Amino acid sequence: MVALVLGFGSSVKADEGMWIPLLINKNIAEMQEMGLKLSAEDIYSVNNSSLKDAIIIFGGGCTGEIISPEGLILTNHHCGYGSIQQLSTVEHDYLRDGFWSTSKEEEIPVEGLSVKFLVKMEDATARSLEGVTDDMTEDKRSEVIGANIKKIVAEATEDSDYNASVKSFFGGNEYYLFVYEVFTDIRLVGTPPESIGKFGADTDNWMWPRHTGDFSMFRVYSAPDGKPADFSKENVPMKYKHYLPVNIAGVEKGDFAMIMGNPGGTERYLSSYGVDLAVNQSNMTIVDIRAEKLRTMKEGMEADEAVRLQYASKYARTANYWKYFIGQTKGLKRLKVKEKKQREEAEFMNWVNKSSEAKSKYGETMNIISDAYLKIKETNLSKWYFREAIYRGPEILTYAYGFNRLKKELEKKKDEQDALKIIERLKLGIIDHFKNYNAGIDQNMYAAMMKMYHENVPLDQQPTYLLEMVKKFKGDYDKYADYVFEKSIFGNEDKVREFLDNPKEKTLRKDPALIAVTEFFTKYREIASSAKEANSQLEKGERLYIAGLREMKPEKNYYPDANFTMRLTYGTVEDYYPEDAVHFQYYTTMDGIMQKEDPNNFEFIVPAKLKELYKNKDFGPYGNKCGSMNVCFLTDHDITGGNSGSPVINAKGELIGLAFDGNWEAMSGDIAFEPELQRTINVDIRYVMFIIDKFAGAQNIIDELTIVNKRPCKPGCCKKEMKEKESEVKEMEPASEK
């Protein structure tokens, strides 16, 4: 009987899939077999309160969740990092020391931060594709779809404060409308010091075992009538439709769990040709450039504490995907993903060739894709060097480029009002830009990026301007950088202010930073234009391939690639075996924090109070049955970037953890999911509560939450409990009544 149950359990186990909540009824029976106690309506509903109403887009690239009736947000520490850094000063360093408000009056507004609530989503495929025909060029197809989408968005937002977008799914075979309500008065409520919220930092990033308390807390404020409003003292904590109760009963291996969030992007339908380009060119190009940027930043950060604070968020963002692409490349090679893709493509073409109808529709699909990649490869290197070394490289370049519009207005010498508006906007941006800017670091980065660009990009794809500068300074990139930073106004706040008080077109026309970035952009557009037709053909080929796969296996429940829209993934709490003879337990405890402690390494410093709580085993109601304190746990969920901050939810819709990372062995997961290896790393909600309660003493936050301390029944256990209770009742009955 046990074997039968175990066998049945493994047959319904669902590891893979980023499912559209609107269509979750297709999966609900399987989820309920695994232990879910909710209905599809409980997860996604337009007319009634549902889980989707507690899930938000936090800022521009993360997920968060509402965990109290008063708009309290929980998300990752690394998602709130930029906001925390923005509010920090040398005197009040919230990154280093943490911050905890003891009342709502102490909560700190975060300028520029917003959150989005999903109001509804709808299938907009028929309306988006209206007028589209198979014989259209790709440009014409895009034009028609774009016009249709514009109408759909206009109708969805008419007479409302909502914003909306229509997103492509399954490579452009389907389209869905997303309507959002956006709130802009967001305030910092609490954050642990980065010695907790970022414990392990770059060393532990993407790794297991993990011991990071990766969380931070904010609050949504609304106008008194509940509608979105910019910051005002009259605003009140938002009362929204749904919030997540917090369950501190703990997790066990095999527990059902699901994650709702906004995964940013995957390429699960990528062809073998795409994998080959990623492995042999794109990924390691990004890695090499970012490694040099990190070296340059770190050199400046280590020399000055104030500079370290300035660049903390920039360094973390750069490092995150530097390590990601290293891991992804290794994973793609180790797991032989290219070969697996080739087998899938061969199976597809075998199916195509068995039917004249399929052959007429999909016969040229793989040829279209392979031909497109041959053309794309010709300029792929220069594309990535522009994006990483120029556009995301020295800040003096991107800052200078922001003055291009003013330059054009000054050249016209016509409408002074337009120029004045631009000048005022540029003046407002000065403080934000230079607050976290160090000219010394940027100058060193300029020299390093120009050197790498010139030495690695084909000469015929480089701007003539760069070739001239290399010749002028005889290959001395430090001297070239000295010249730019000495002559340009854009590396110095006072020079920018002085210019904007008396702007002259001649100053901008002769500025070496603006000249350089303009030349790089011009060359990039030229190269992008030459690859435009190939990219259009690739889109067509991928659209046909995905449509054909779904037609080949109509019984399969396919899910679309992630595109930063709300998705649900479900599975279980699981351990894993990364390699032969190695086993990783599914959870970590504070024992590991103490084992990793290194007072001489900022990544592994342990706060004195945390050590004291550990020594005294003062874990409150959050400790485990063995008298220790759980920190993180693993699930087999299918997530990616954008899911950071997503809630891990149990079978009853209660919060049990917070997703924040993936494991090193499955870094190829955005392209190919590996069920045996892929794991999501989550901070245990018990550790979150322990830090808020025992470490921070923020009782006001604890009092605001709905805390549950009971585990949901697993499939079959409720019946077992009922029988045990019936047996207990019979045992208690008088003998004469038995």
C-alpha positions, 0 to 999 in steps of 0.5 A: 500500500505504501509503495502504491501511494508513493508511486501515485505521488511521484506521478502527479508531482509537477516540478516544471511550469510557470503557469498563467493564473487565469488558466490555472483551472487546467492544473487545479486537479493535479495541485489538489492531488498534491495537497492543495486545499484551495480552488482555482477561484481562491487563486485567481478571481476578478470578482472576489478576493483571491491570492492574486490580490496579495501579489505585487510587482515591486519596483521595476523588477521584483515581486512582493506580497501584502501580509497585513490588512494595512498594506504591509509589504514583504519582499527580498532585502536585495529587492529593497536594496536600492531603496535602502541605499537611497535612504542611507547616509554615512550618519544613518547607514541603513544598509549597515545598521538596519532600520525598524520603525516603531510606529507608522509615523517613523516609516520613511517615504522612498522617492521613485518607488512604486508597486503594481497590483494586478486588477485583471488579465484577459485573453486578447489573442483574437483582438491582437491578431485581427487583420493578421495574415500568413503572407504578411511580412514580419514588419507589417505583422508587427505594425498591425498587431501594434495598432490593435494593441494600442486600441485594446490598451486605450479601451482597458484604461478609459475612464480609469486610473489604471495602466495596462499592457498587452504581452506576447505569449508563446512566441507571438501565437497568443496575447494577454491583456494585463490591467494594473493599479499603481501605487506611488507612496511607498515607505520603508518599514523595516530592514535587517542589517546587510550582515543578515539580509545579505549574509554570504553576499557574492560568495554564497550567491546562487549557492546552497547551503544558504543562510541569508535572511533576505527580506525587507519590509515596506508599506503601501499608502493610498489617499483616504479614499483608497485610490493611488496618490503621490506622497502626502501626510494625509495618505493612509495605509492601503486597505487592499482586497487580500493579504497573506496570513503567516504560518510559523508551523514549519516545513517538511520534506514533501510538503506541497507549496506554490509560488506566485510572482512575476518571473522576468524572462526564460527561453525554454523554446530556444533552439540548439542554434541559440544555445550554441551562440550563448555558450560559445560567445554571448555569455562569456563576453558578458562575464568578461566585461562585468568582471572588469567592471567589478574589479574597477568598482571594488578597487574604489570601494575598498579605499573609501567607506563613503564610496563603498556605500555609494556603489553598494547597489551598483556592484551588487547588480553587476555581480549578480548576473556576472555569476549567473552567466558563469553558472548558466554556461557551465550548466548548459555544457554539463547537462548537454542542453544543445544535444537535447535541443537537437533531439527535440528538433529532429523529433519535430521535423520527423513529425512535420515530414509525415504530413503534407499539411504540417510540411506546408506550414512548418517545413522551413521552420528550422531553416529559417532559424538556422539562417537567422542565427548565421546572420545574427552571429556576425554582429553579436559580439559588437552588440554585447560590447555596446550594451555591457561596456558602453550603455551599462559601462562608464556612467559619464557616457549614459549621463551625457547622452541624456543631454542630447535632446537639449543639444538639439533644442539649442541647435534649433534656436527657436522655442526657448520654452521647450529648452527651458523645460528640458533644462529644469528636468536636467537640473532636477536629476543632478542630485540623484545622479551625483549622489552615488557617483565617483569620478575616479571609479568612472574614469578608470572604468572608461579606460578599461571599457575602451580598451576591451571594446577596441581589442575585441570588437571587429574593427569594421564594427567600431566607431571611427571616432574610437579608432581615431582616439586610439591612434591619437593617444597611441593606445594609452587608454588611461591618457584617453580617459584623462582627456575625456574627464578633464574636458567633459562637463559630465564627470563633475557636478559643479560643471554641470550646474554651471552649464545649465545656468548658462547653456550653450550649444557649442559646449555640448557640441565639443564635449568629448563624452557626448561626442563619444556616446553619440558616435557609439550609439550611431554605430550601434544603430547601424549594426542593429539595422543590418541585423534587423531582417535576421532578427525578424526572421528569427521571431518568425521561425520561433513562432512557427516552431512553438506553434508546431510543437503544440500542434504536434502534442495537443494533449500536453499542457504547455506553459509560455516563457516568462515575460514579467507577468504574474505566474504560478508554479507549484511543487514540493519541499525537496532536498537534492543530490548535486553530484555522485555521493553528495546529498544536500538537506532541504533546510539550513539552520543558524548552526551554519551561520556560526560555522561560516562566521568570519569577522575579517570578511564583510560577507560573513560578519555575524551581529553580536546580538544574533550570536547572543540569541543563538548562544541562549537558544532564544528563538521564541515560538519560531525555533524548530522541534530540535531546539534550533532555528531554521533559516532557509529551505529548498523547493523544486519550484520553477522560478527565475529573475523577477520572482525575487521576493515572491511568496512561498505559499502552503496548501491553505494559502498561507505564507511559509517563506520568501523565494530569493535565489536558485541553486548553482547546479541548475543555472541553465534552468532559464533555457532547460528545466532539470527536475532532479537538480533545479531548486528554489532557495527560500528564506524560512518565514520563521527566520523572518519572524525571529529577526523581526521579533527577537533580533529587532524587537519590532513588536508593532510589526508582529502585532500587525500580522495574522500568525498561524501555527498549524501545519496543513494536512498532507493528502490522506492524513486528514482521513487518518487523523479522523480515524485516530480521533474516532478510535480515541473516542471509542477507547474513552467510552464506558465498557458497558456502552461499547 
